[in-house]
Amino acid sequence: MTTPRRALPLLLVPWRLVPVLASFLALGPAPSAAADDVTTVRTLEALRTALSNARPGRRIRVAPGTYAGGLAFQGIAGAKDRPVVLEAEDPAKPPVFRGGANGFQFTDAAWFEVRGLVFEGATGNGLNIDDGGTPDTPTHHVVLRDLVVRDVGPDGNRDGLKLSGLLDFRVEGCTVERWGRGGSAVDMVGCQRGVIEGNTFRHEPGAEHASGVQGKGATRDVTIRRNRFEHAGARAVNAGGSTGLAFFRPPLEAWKGPKYEAKDLVVEGNTFVGSTTPIAFVGVDGATFRFNTVYLPGRWALRVLQETREPGFVPARGGVVTDNVFAFRSDRWAEGGVNVGSGTEPASFRFARNVWWCEDAPARTRALVRLPVEEDDGVYGKDPGFRDAAAGDLRVRRDGPAARAGADALPK
């Protein structure tokens, strides 16, 4: 006969200790932040070692100072909610990485963040992040925040930030200025599901072969939001472009549907000063340009172009241009403000609720704007009421004709 077990006495525990007890019974001791999860480095050798040995959750802080650029790393990998973070020890005194072909190059990274560093004087790209040419293993979940990239190149196709084959990425609060005169502040090739927000892109007037933010090579589902572009090249935003066929991601031979340079890009809430045009739709299969403020472009409000003409590629089509403020001068305005190239589908575009103002000839505004299709509810010839355009303050009066358009009106 089996002897019945005696019931264990009920253990009464104060409620404040329940979580602690549960952690020991179910999970073992509650985890604590180990001291070695944060590493501060003061030399390039220490930085190389820390990055080469980085594990999920590691924070690597770089002490103030000037360091040589030209470093390259492969396979840095954090984990979801536990990224590897490379950052300035003191954000008020950011470390400067000077020179090198690329300031830094990171290949095949995942769950990785770079914060508060300065890159200057690189001869190739300021910062290069890529998938190593293997699109089946893309770099993903990368965050670039509060960086300064300046004086890259200066000649040729030299980019501030070169991003190739990135998925699920963010570029936030960065300043990129004076990149290569034939390059881009941010050049994306085959990137997907990204946000570029709250940055400043500043070049020199006359950089006729440069661009600000470019997405091509099958870049898709990227939002470019609340940035400031100051004389950011001929095309402040190049939605699409021209890519060598071997560099598309995924490879073109794997495609089953229509081919494109870019698709489903959103450009919203930005402020554009200068540039030949703020936006070029180039071989793009759908892009939206909305709630932007454009001040004194060099020739056009927008361009619609086709540069990749191989069989199977869609014509530039499906652009949506709504709720923007366009302020221009008659002596810096061509073709009615819209340049349309051959092999495109301008009739597939849609225009609505834009505010158009010719600064030197307001009464002629309507005659000077010639769109490829009829606009819905456009506003022409009314002063948008900039607070102080001469000083660069392009916010508008809340009671003016542009109160519901432009960068300030972008819904939260």
MILORO-536838 format. One line per field, with one value per residue: residue number from 1; residue in three letters; chain; x, y, z of N, C-alpha, C in turn. Coordinates in steps of 0.05 Angstrom, whole numbers. Each point is the difference from the previous one (the first is absolute). Layout:
<pts>
num	c(NUM ...)
residuo	c(ALA ...)
cadena	c(A ...)
n.X	c(X ...)
n.Y	c(Y ...)
n.Z	c(Z ...)
ca.X	c(X ...)
ca.Y	c(Y ...)
ca.Z	c(Z ...)
c.X	c(X ...)
c.Y	c(Y ...)
c.Z	c(Z ...)
</pts>
This chain:
<pts>
num	c(1 2 3 4 5 6 7 8 9 10 11 12 13 14 15 16 17 18 19 20 21 22 23 24 25 26 27 28 29 30 31 32 33 34 35 36 37 38 39 40 41 42 43 44 45 46 47 48 49 50 51 52 53 54 55 56 57 58 59 60 61 62 63 64 65 66 67 68 69 70 71 72 73 74 75 76 77 78 79 80 81 82 83 84 85 86 87 88 89 90 91 92 93 94 95 96 97 98 99 100 101 102 103 104 105 106 107 108 109 110 111 112 113 114 115 116 117 118 119 120 121 122 123 124 125 126 127 128 129 130 131 132 133 134 135 136 137 138 139 140 141 142 143 144 145 146 147 148 149 150 151 152 153 154 155 156 157 158 159 160 161 162 163 164 165 166 167 168 169 170 171 172 173 174 175 176 177 178 179 180 181 182 183 184 185 186 187 188 189 190 191 192 193 194 195 196 197 198 199 200 201 202 203 204 205 206 207 208 209 210 211 212 213 214 215 216 217 218 219 220 221 222 223 224 225 226 227 228 229 230 231 232 233 234 235 236 237 238 239 240 241 242 243 244 245 246 247 248 249 250 251 252 253 254 255 256 257 258 259 260 261 262 263 264 265 266 267 268 269 270 271 272 273 274 275 276 277 278 279 280 281 282 283 284 285 286 287 288 289 290 291 292 293 294 295 296 297 298 299 300 301 302 303 304 305 306 307 308 309 310 311 312 313 314 315 316 317 318 319 320 321 322 323 324 325 326 327 328 329 330 331 332 333 334 335 336 337 338 339 340 341 342 343 344 345 346 347 348 349 350 351 352 353 354 355 356 357 358 359 360 361 362 363 364 365 366 367 368 369 370 371 372 373 374 375 376 377 378 379 380 381 382 383 384 385 386 387 388 389 390 391 392 393 394 395 396 397 398 399 400 401 402 403 404 405 406 407 408 409 410 411 412)
residuo	c(MET THR THR PRO ARG ARG ALA LEU PRO LEU LEU LEU VAL PRO TRP ARG LEU VAL PRO VAL LEU ALA SER PHE LEU ALA LEU GLY PRO ALA PRO SER ALA ALA ALA ASP ASP VAL THR THR VAL ARG THR LEU GLU ALA LEU ARG THR ALA LEU SER ASN ALA ARG PRO GLY ARG ARG ILE ARG VAL ALA PRO GLY THR TYR ALA GLY GLY LEU ALA PHE GLN GLY ILE ALA GLY ALA LYS ASP ARG PRO VAL VAL LEU GLU ALA GLU ASP PRO ALA LYS PRO PRO VAL PHE ARG GLY GLY ALA ASN GLY PHE GLN PHE THR ASP ALA ALA TRP PHE GLU VAL ARG GLY LEU VAL PHE GLU GLY ALA THR GLY ASN GLY LEU ASN ILE ASP ASP GLY GLY THR PRO ASP THR PRO THR HIS HIS VAL VAL LEU ARG ASP LEU VAL VAL ARG ASP VAL GLY PRO ASP GLY ASN ARG ASP GLY LEU LYS LEU SER GLY LEU LEU ASP PHE ARG VAL GLU GLY CYS THR VAL GLU ARG TRP GLY ARG GLY GLY SER ALA VAL ASP MET VAL GLY CYS GLN ARG GLY VAL ILE GLU GLY ASN THR PHE ARG HIS GLU PRO GLY ALA GLU HIS ALA SER GLY VAL GLN GLY LYS GLY ALA THR ARG ASP VAL THR ILE ARG ARG ASN ARG PHE GLU HIS ALA GLY ALA ARG ALA VAL ASN ALA GLY GLY SER THR GLY LEU ALA PHE PHE ARG PRO PRO LEU GLU ALA TRP LYS GLY PRO LYS TYR GLU ALA LYS ASP LEU VAL VAL GLU GLY ASN THR PHE VAL GLY SER THR THR PRO ILE ALA PHE VAL GLY VAL ASP GLY ALA THR PHE ARG PHE ASN THR VAL TYR LEU PRO GLY ARG TRP ALA LEU ARG VAL LEU GLN GLU THR ARG GLU PRO GLY PHE VAL PRO ALA ARG GLY GLY VAL VAL THR ASP ASN VAL PHE ALA PHE ARG SER ASP ARG TRP ALA GLU GLY GLY VAL ASN VAL GLY SER GLY THR GLU PRO ALA SER PHE ARG PHE ALA ARG ASN VAL TRP TRP CYS GLU ASP ALA PRO ALA ARG THR ARG ALA LEU VAL ARG LEU PRO VAL GLU GLU ASP ASP GLY VAL TYR GLY LYS ASP PRO GLY PHE ARG ASP ALA ALA ALA GLY ASP LEU ARG VAL ARG ARG ASP GLY PRO ALA ALA ARG ALA GLY ALA ASP ALA LEU PRO LYS)
cadena	c(A A A A A A A A A A A A A A A A A A A A A A A A A A A A A A A A A A A A A A A A A A A A A A A A A A A A A A A A A A A A A A A A A A A A A A A A A A A A A A A A A A A A A A A A A A A A A A A A A A A A A A A A A A A A A A A A A A A A A A A A A A A A A A A A A A A A A A A A A A A A A A A A A A A A A A A A A A A A A A A A A A A A A A A A A A A A A A A A A A A A A A A A A A A A A A A A A A A A A A A A A A A A A A A A A A A A A A A A A A A A A A A A A A A A A A A A A A A A A A A A A A A A A A A A A A A A A A A A A A A A A A A A A A A A A A A A A A A A A A A A A A A A A A A A A A A A A A A A A A A A A A A A A A A A A A A A A A A A A A A A A A A A A A A A A A A A A A A A A A A A A A A A A A A A A A A A A A A A A A A A A A A A A A A A A A A A A A A A A A A A A A A A A A A A A A A A A A A A A A A A A A A A A A A A A A A A)
n.X	c(17 -7 21 -22 5 15 -21 12 12 -21 15 -2 -1 13 -20 14 1 -25 5 13 -20 -18 17 3 -26 -7 15 1 23 -12 0 25 2 14 20 6 -26 14 10 18 3 27 2 12 22 -6 -4 21 13 -10 3 24 0 -13 -16 -23 -9 22 8 9 13 1 23 -3 3 22 -13 17 -11 -18 -17 2 -26 -1 -26 0 -7 -21 -21 -24 -4 20 -2 19 10 7 11 -5 23 7 -27 8 16 -13 7 23 -11 25 -8 16 1 -8 -16 -22 4 -27 7 -24 -10 -7 -23 7 10 1 11 -4 8 24 -7 25 -1 -20 16 -13 -9 -17 -22 11 -26 7 -10 23 -20 -12 -18 8 20 -22 11 -6 -21 6 11 -2 10 -7 4 26 -7 25 1 -18 20 -4 18 -15 -6 0 -8 -18 -24 15 -25 9 -24 -11 -9 -24 3 15 -4 9 -8 7 25 -6 25 -1 -18 6 12 5 -2 -7 -16 -21 15 -25 10 -23 -8 -9 -24 5 11 -1 5 -7 9 25 -6 25 -3 17 -9 -12 -7 4 19 -5 -7 -23 -25 12 -21 16 3 -26 6 -12 -24 9 0 -1 3 -11 12 23 -6 26 -8 -17 14 4 0 -14 -21 14 -25 20 6 26 -5 25 -6 26 -9 -21 -17 -12 17 3 17 -2 -3 -25 -1 -14 19 14 7 -25 -11 -23 12 4 -4 2 -11 12 22 -4 25 -6 22 9 -6 -21 -13 12 -21 18 -15 -17 -7 -8 -4 1 -7 -1 -14 12 20 -4 25 -7 -13 21 -17 -3 -27 0 12 -7 17 12 16 -14 9 12 -5 -25 13 -14 -17 12 -14 -25 11 1 -9 -1 -14 14 21 -4 23 -4 20 -11 22 -11 -14 -2 -10 -9 25 -6 22 -11 13 12 -18 -14 -14 4 -16 17 10 0 -12 4 -14 16 18 -6 25 -3 22 11 -19 -11 -5 24 -4 -25 8 16 -21 13 -21 9 -13 -26 4 -4 -15 15 19 -6 25 -3 9 16 14 24 8 22 -8 7 -11 -14 -16 -7 -4 -25 -14 -10 -2 22 4 23 -19 -13 22 19 26 -9 -13 23 -19 -4)
n.Y	c(-24 19 9 13 17 11 16 13 11 16 9 16 14 20 16 17 -24 1 23 7 -10 11 20 -6 -4 20 21 -5 8 23 5 7 26 -16 4 -24 6 17 6 14 10 0 -24 2 -8 16 19 -7 -2 23 11 -9 6 19 -1 -13 25 -4 19 10 13 20 2 25 11 0 -16 -18 8 -13 -2 -26 -8 -26 -3 26 -14 16 7 -10 26 -10 24 -2 16 15 13 26 1 23 0 15 -21 -1 -25 7 -13 3 5 -14 -23 -15 18 -14 -26 -4 -25 -8 23 -3 13 22 16 22 12 25 -13 9 2 5 11 -18 -16 -20 -14 18 -14 -24 -6 -26 -16 12 11 -7 7 -26 15 15 23 -1 15 20 14 22 9 25 -8 7 4 6 16 -14 -14 23 -9 -3 -26 19 -19 14 -11 -21 -5 -24 -7 23 -14 13 24 16 24 9 25 -9 9 3 8 10 -16 -22 15 -26 3 -14 16 -12 -21 -7 -25 -6 23 -12 11 25 14 22 8 26 -3 10 6 7 10 4 25 -12 -17 5 -16 13 -17 5 -9 -23 -10 -20 -14 7 25 -8 11 23 11 23 5 25 0 12 8 6 8 -20 14 -11 -24 17 -10 -21 0 -18 -5 -5 -26 -8 -15 -1 25 -9 7 -24 -19 13 -19 9 22 1 23 23 10 10 26 9 -4 13 21 10 24 5 24 0 13 12 7 13 -9 -14 -22 2 -9 -23 -6 -19 -10 16 -21 25 26 8 25 2 22 8 14 12 9 14 -20 -13 -21 -21 -3 -13 -24 -9 -20 -10 -12 -18 -9 -17 -21 3 23 7 15 23 -8 8 23 7 24 1 21 7 15 11 11 15 4 20 12 -16 0 -26 -1 22 -4 -13 -15 -6 -22 -11 -17 21 -1 24 -11 -18 25 8 22 9 22 2 14 16 10 16 0 1 -18 6 21 -8 -5 4 21 4 -10 -19 -12 -25 4 2 22 -14 21 6 12 22 10 -15 21 -21 23 -3 -10 -12 0 26 -5 -11 17 -24 3 -8 23 -4 26 -9 4 -1 7 -10 13 -13 3 24 -5 -12 -18 3)
n.Z	c(0 -17 14 7 -20 18 2 -18 20 1 -20 21 -23 11 -9 14 14 -9 -13 23 16 -16 0 27 5 -17 5 25 10 8 -26 0 -4 -14 16 -11 5 14 -23 13 -24 0 -12 -24 12 20 -18 -14 23 9 -24 -2 26 -13 21 -2 -1 -15 17 -22 20 -19 13 9 -24 -14 -17 -8 -23 -14 20 0 3 5 -4 5 21 4 15 -6 3 -13 -12 -18 19 -20 21 0 14 -12 -3 21 2 -23 0 -12 -20 -5 -25 -16 -14 20 11 -3 -1 0 0 -10 6 25 5 -15 19 -15 22 -8 -23 -5 -26 -5 -24 0 -14 13 21 11 -5 -2 -5 -1 -20 -7 -14 22 -18 -1 7 -1 1 26 6 -17 20 -15 23 -4 -24 -3 -26 -5 -21 -13 -9 -13 -18 -22 -4 18 17 12 -5 -4 -8 1 -8 10 21 4 -11 15 -12 23 -3 -24 -3 -26 -3 -25 -12 -14 -18 -1 26 21 13 -10 -6 -7 1 -10 11 22 3 -10 19 -14 25 -2 -25 -2 -26 1 -24 -20 -4 -20 20 -26 9 22 19 11 -2 -5 -12 -6 -23 -3 6 23 3 -10 24 -13 26 -1 -23 2 -24 1 -24 2 -18 -24 12 15 -12 -4 -7 2 -26 0 0 2 -20 4 6 -14 20 -3 -8 -22 -2 24 -14 9 13 -4 -15 20 -1 4 24 0 -10 24 -11 26 2 -24 5 -24 1 -23 -12 -21 14 15 -21 -5 -16 6 -19 13 14 1 4 25 -9 27 5 -22 9 -24 4 -21 -13 -10 -5 16 2 -23 -2 -24 6 -21 17 13 -24 15 -16 5 -4 21 -14 4 23 2 -9 25 -8 27 6 -21 9 -23 9 -22 -17 -14 10 18 -23 -6 -24 10 7 -23 4 -24 6 -20 -9 8 22 -9 -19 10 -1 26 -4 26 4 -21 14 -21 2 -20 13 -24 -4 23 -14 -6 26 -4 -14 21 12 -12 10 1 23 -1 14 22 1 -21 13 -14 2 21 12 2 2 -12 23 -11 -25 2 24 -20 12 -9 26 -1 -6 23 -5 -12 -27 13 17 -20 -8 -12 7 7 -23 -1 -4 26)
ca.X	c(-17 17 -5 -5 20 -9 0 21 -12 -3 20 -10 21 -8 -5 23 21 -9 15 27 -1 -7 23 17 -12 -6 21 26 4 -6 24 9 18 28 17 14 -18 8 29 10 26 15 19 -11 4 -21 -25 -1 -4 -27 -20 4 -10 -26 -21 -26 -2 25 2 28 1 26 8 6 26 1 10 2 -22 9 -4 -20 -8 -19 -15 -8 -28 -14 -24 -23 0 27 19 27 -1 25 -9 18 -1 -11 -13 8 27 0 25 1 15 9 14 -6 -17 -26 4 -4 -16 -11 -11 -15 -6 -28 -6 24 -5 23 -11 15 28 6 18 7 23 4 4 -20 -26 3 -7 -9 -13 -8 -5 22 -6 -15 -27 -15 6 2 3 -27 -5 22 -8 21 -13 16 26 8 18 6 24 6 8 -26 -8 -10 -23 7 -25 1 -8 -5 -15 -5 -12 -9 -28 -9 21 -7 21 -14 14 27 7 18 5 22 9 12 -15 -15 -12 -25 2 -8 -4 -11 -2 -14 -7 -28 -12 16 -9 21 -16 11 28 7 17 9 23 6 -14 15 8 -20 -2 -5 -28 -2 -6 -5 -8 0 8 -23 -7 -29 -12 17 -12 19 -19 8 28 6 18 9 17 9 5 -20 -25 1 -8 -1 -17 7 26 12 17 10 -19 11 0 -27 -5 13 10 -21 -8 -19 -25 -22 -17 13 25 0 22 -9 -29 -14 15 -16 16 -21 6 28 5 20 10 18 1 -12 -27 -1 -7 0 -11 17 -4 -12 -27 -16 13 -17 14 -22 5 27 4 21 6 17 16 15 -14 -26 -12 5 7 -10 21 5 29 4 -19 1 -26 -12 -1 -23 6 -6 -29 -14 8 -21 11 -23 2 27 3 21 5 21 4 -4 26 13 -23 0 -20 -23 7 0 16 -9 17 -12 -3 -13 -29 -8 -29 -7 6 -22 6 -23 2 26 0 20 4 23 8 5 -23 -22 -24 5 6 -17 9 27 -1 -12 2 -7 -28 -14 2 -24 0 25 -1 20 5 -4 24 -4 4 23 7 24 13 27 16 -3 -23 -21 -26 -20 -20 -22 -25 5 -10 16 -1 -5 19 28 12 -12 -27 0 -14 17)
ca.Y	c(24 23 21 26 21 22 25 20 24 23 20 27 17 28 3 13 -19 -21 -1 -10 -29 -13 -1 -21 -26 -6 7 4 27 21 9 27 10 -6 24 -1 6 27 2 26 -3 25 -4 -15 -29 -9 0 -24 -24 1 -6 -28 -18 9 -19 14 16 14 29 8 30 10 24 23 0 -3 -27 -6 -15 -22 -26 -18 -21 -18 -19 9 -9 0 -16 17 13 0 7 10 29 15 27 18 0 26 12 28 0 -25 -8 6 -19 17 -13 -27 -3 4 6 -28 -18 -23 -20 -22 7 -4 11 15 28 18 25 23 2 18 -11 22 -3 -25 3 -16 6 6 -25 -20 -23 -16 -28 -16 -11 -25 9 -20 5 29 15 8 13 18 27 20 22 23 0 21 -9 25 3 -26 2 12 -5 -26 -13 -5 4 3 -26 -20 -22 -20 -25 1 -4 8 18 28 21 20 22 3 22 -8 24 1 -26 1 16 -17 -21 5 0 -28 -15 -27 -19 -25 1 -3 5 18 27 20 20 20 5 23 -6 27 0 26 6 -6 -28 -8 -29 -13 -2 -1 -28 -15 -28 -13 -28 -15 11 3 4 18 26 21 17 22 7 26 -2 26 -1 -28 -12 5 -13 -3 -28 -15 -24 -17 7 -18 -19 -22 -23 -20 9 0 -18 -25 -1 2 -26 -12 15 -11 22 23 9 28 10 5 -5 7 19 22 23 16 17 11 27 1 26 -3 -24 4 -9 -14 -28 -11 -26 -11 -29 -9 -11 11 15 22 24 14 17 10 29 3 28 9 -20 12 -2 -14 -11 -29 -12 -27 -9 -29 -4 -29 -6 -28 -12 -8 21 17 29 16 2 -1 20 15 26 13 15 12 28 5 28 1 25 -4 -1 -26 -18 -9 -21 0 -11 -29 -11 -27 -13 -20 -26 2 1 23 0 -16 15 14 25 11 18 14 29 9 29 12 21 26 6 -16 0 -18 -27 -21 -4 -11 -28 -18 -28 -20 -6 21 -2 3 19 14 28 13 29 12 0 -19 13 -11 17 16 -16 8 -13 -29 -9 -4 -5 18 9 -19 10 7 -18 -25 -11 -29 -12 3 -17 4 -12 -30 -11 -13)
ca.Z	c(0 -4 20 -14 5 16 -14 8 12 -18 5 -4 -9 -5 -29 -13 -6 -18 -25 5 4 -25 -17 8 -4 -28 -19 13 9 -19 -14 5 -22 6 -5 -26 -22 -10 -3 -10 -14 -4 -21 -22 6 19 -15 -17 17 11 -21 -10 20 10 3 4 24 7 -7 -3 1 -9 14 -17 -12 -29 -6 -29 -12 -17 14 -12 18 -12 17 27 3 25 -1 4 26 12 -22 5 -3 -2 5 13 29 8 -23 -4 -12 -15 -13 -28 -17 -22 -22 -7 -24 13 28 10 -16 14 -18 12 28 8 26 5 1 1 10 10 -9 -23 -21 -17 -18 -13 -29 -14 12 28 15 -19 13 -23 4 -10 -27 2 7 16 28 2 25 8 26 5 7 0 14 9 -12 -18 -22 -15 -17 -13 -28 -7 -27 -7 13 28 16 29 10 -21 12 -20 10 28 6 26 10 6 1 16 14 -10 -17 -21 -15 -18 -10 -26 -19 -17 17 15 29 7 -25 6 -22 9 29 5 26 14 6 1 13 18 -6 -16 -22 -9 -19 -10 -25 -24 -2 -20 -5 25 9 29 8 -24 4 -27 2 13 26 2 27 16 6 3 15 17 -3 -13 -22 -7 -24 3 -26 -21 8 29 3 -25 5 -22 -10 -20 14 -15 3 18 27 11 22 -7 -28 -19 -10 19 -1 -16 -8 -13 12 6 15 27 2 25 17 11 6 14 23 -3 -10 -21 -8 -23 -17 -26 5 26 -3 -26 -1 -21 -2 25 -2 22 22 10 9 13 24 0 -6 -20 -2 -21 -15 -22 -26 -1 24 0 -25 -5 -18 -3 -6 -4 -22 -8 -1 25 20 -2 -3 24 0 26 20 14 9 13 25 2 -6 -20 -4 -20 -15 -29 -15 7 -3 -27 -9 18 25 0 -22 -6 -20 -17 12 26 0 17 4 23 24 12 14 15 23 2 1 -19 2 -14 18 -14 -18 10 -18 -23 10 -13 -28 0 9 -20 10 -21 3 15 29 16 22 3 8 -18 1 27 17 21 26 15 23 -6 -21 -3 21 -2 15 -20 12 -11 19 5 -12 -28 -20 0 27 -2 -19 7 20 26 1 0 24 20)
c.X	c(18 -7 -5 21 -13 1 22 -14 0 21 -11 23 -11 -2 24 22 -9 16 28 0 -6 24 19 -12 -3 24 28 3 -7 25 7 19 29 17 13 -19 6 31 7 28 12 21 -14 3 -22 -28 -3 -6 -29 -21 3 -12 -28 -21 -26 -1 24 -2 30 0 28 5 5 28 -2 14 2 -24 11 -3 -22 -5 -21 -14 -6 -30 -9 -24 -24 -2 27 21 28 -1 28 -7 22 -2 -12 -12 7 28 3 27 -1 18 7 15 -9 -16 -29 6 -1 -14 -9 -14 -14 -5 -30 -4 23 -7 27 -11 21 28 2 19 6 25 5 2 -20 -28 4 -4 -13 -11 -12 -4 22 -4 -15 -28 -16 6 3 8 -27 0 25 -12 24 -12 21 29 5 19 5 26 10 8 23 -10 -12 -24 8 -24 6 -5 -6 -13 -7 -11 -8 -30 -5 21 -11 25 -14 19 29 3 20 5 26 11 11 -18 -15 -14 -25 6 -7 -6 -8 -1 -13 -7 -31 -8 18 -14 24 -14 16 29 3 20 8 24 5 -16 17 10 -19 -2 -4 -30 0 -5 -9 -8 -3 7 -20 -3 -30 -8 19 -15 22 -15 14 30 2 22 8 20 12 3 -22 -27 1 -9 -2 -15 3 28 8 20 11 -16 10 -3 -28 -2 -31 10 -23 -9 -20 -27 -21 -19 15 25 -1 25 -8 -31 -9 18 -19 19 -19 12 28 0 23 7 20 -3 -14 -29 -1 -5 1 -11 13 -3 -13 -29 -16 17 -18 18 -22 9 29 -1 24 4 22 17 13 -14 -28 -10 4 9 -11 18 1 29 7 -21 1 -28 -10 -2 -24 9 -5 -29 -10 9 -24 13 -22 9 27 -3 24 2 24 2 -2 25 15 -22 -1 -22 -24 5 1 15 -8 18 -15 -2 -12 -31 -10 -30 -9 5 -26 9 -25 10 27 -3 24 2 25 8 3 -23 -25 -24 4 3 -16 10 27 1 -15 5 -9 -29 -13 3 -27 5 27 -4 23 1 -5 25 -4 6 22 7 24 16 29 19 -3 -24 -24 -25 -20 -20 -23 -26 3 -10 15 -2 -4 18 28 8 -14 -26 0 -14 19 -3)
c.Y	c(25 21 27 21 22 26 19 24 23 21 28 19 28 5 13 -20 -21 0 -12 -30 -14 -1 -22 -27 -7 4 0 29 20 10 28 8 -5 25 -1 2 27 1 27 -4 27 -2 -16 -30 -10 0 -24 -25 -1 -7 -29 -20 7 -22 16 15 17 29 7 30 9 26 23 -1 -2 -27 -2 -15 -23 -28 -16 -23 -17 -17 10 -6 3 -19 19 9 0 6 4 30 11 30 18 -3 25 12 29 2 -25 -6 4 -21 14 -17 -29 -1 3 6 -26 -15 -24 -18 -22 5 -6 11 16 30 16 28 20 2 20 -14 23 -7 -27 4 -16 8 6 -24 -19 -24 -17 -29 -18 -11 -26 6 -21 2 30 10 10 11 16 28 18 26 21 -1 26 -11 24 -3 -26 5 19 -8 -28 -9 -9 8 6 -26 -18 -25 -20 -25 0 -4 11 18 28 17 24 21 4 26 -10 25 -3 -28 3 15 -17 -22 10 3 -27 -14 -28 -16 -25 0 -1 6 17 27 19 25 19 7 26 -8 26 -2 29 6 -6 -29 -14 -29 -16 -3 -2 -29 -14 -29 -13 -30 -18 8 3 3 15 27 20 23 21 5 28 -4 29 -3 -28 -13 6 -12 -5 -28 -13 -26 -18 8 -19 -18 -21 -25 -21 7 2 -21 -2 0 -1 -27 -14 13 -15 21 22 9 31 8 5 -3 9 16 22 22 21 17 12 29 0 28 -4 -28 6 -9 -14 -30 -8 -29 -14 -31 -11 -10 9 13 24 22 18 16 9 30 2 30 5 -22 13 0 -12 -7 -30 -8 -29 -11 -30 -3 -29 -9 -29 -13 -9 21 18 29 14 6 1 19 15 24 16 17 13 30 3 31 2 28 -6 -3 -26 -22 -8 -20 -1 -13 -31 -9 -29 -12 -21 -27 -1 1 24 1 -16 14 14 24 10 18 12 30 9 30 9 25 27 8 -15 -2 -19 -29 -21 -6 -14 -29 -17 -29 -19 -9 22 -5 4 21 13 30 14 29 13 -4 -20 11 -13 19 17 -16 8 -12 -30 -11 -2 -10 21 8 -20 9 7 -21 -27 -14 -30 -15 4 -16 2 -15 -30 -10 -14 -31)
c.Z	c(0 21 -14 8 17 -17 11 13 -19 9 -6 -6 -3 -30 -14 -8 -20 -26 4 3 -26 -18 7 -6 -29 -18 13 8 -22 -13 8 -22 9 -6 -27 -23 -12 -1 -11 -13 -6 -22 -23 5 19 -14 -18 16 10 -21 -10 20 10 0 4 26 7 -10 0 -3 -7 13 -19 -12 -30 -6 -31 -10 -17 12 -14 18 -14 22 28 3 29 -2 5 29 15 -22 11 -6 0 3 12 30 10 -25 -5 -12 -17 -12 -30 -14 -26 -21 -5 -26 8 30 16 -22 17 -20 15 30 5 28 11 -2 2 7 7 -8 -23 -19 -19 -18 -12 -30 -16 9 30 17 -20 15 -22 8 -10 -28 0 9 15 30 5 27 9 28 9 6 -1 11 8 -10 -15 -20 -17 -16 -11 -29 -4 -28 -4 16 28 17 29 14 -23 12 -22 12 29 1 28 14 5 -1 13 11 -9 -16 -20 -17 -16 -6 -28 -20 -20 15 14 30 12 -26 8 -25 11 29 3 29 18 6 2 10 17 -5 -15 -21 -13 -18 -8 -25 -24 -2 -19 -5 25 5 31 10 -26 8 -27 4 14 29 2 30 19 3 6 12 17 0 -12 -21 -8 -23 -3 -28 -20 6 30 8 -27 6 -24 -9 -22 13 -19 5 20 29 12 22 3 -29 -20 -11 19 -1 -17 -10 -14 16 3 14 29 0 28 19 8 9 12 22 -1 -8 -19 -6 -23 -13 -26 1 27 -4 -30 2 -24 -1 25 -5 24 21 7 10 11 24 1 -6 -18 -5 -21 -12 -24 -27 1 28 1 -28 -1 -22 -1 -9 -5 -20 -9 1 28 21 -5 -7 26 0 29 21 12 12 12 24 4 -4 -19 -3 -20 -12 -30 -15 7 -2 -29 -5 17 27 1 -25 -3 -22 -16 15 27 -3 17 5 24 27 9 16 14 22 4 -1 -17 2 -14 15 -14 -19 9 -19 -23 9 -15 -28 -1 9 -20 8 -22 2 17 30 14 22 5 7 -15 6 27 17 23 28 16 22 -6 -20 -3 20 1 16 -19 12 -10 21 2 -13 -29 -19 0 27 -1 -19 10 24 28 3 -1 25 18 -1)
</pts>
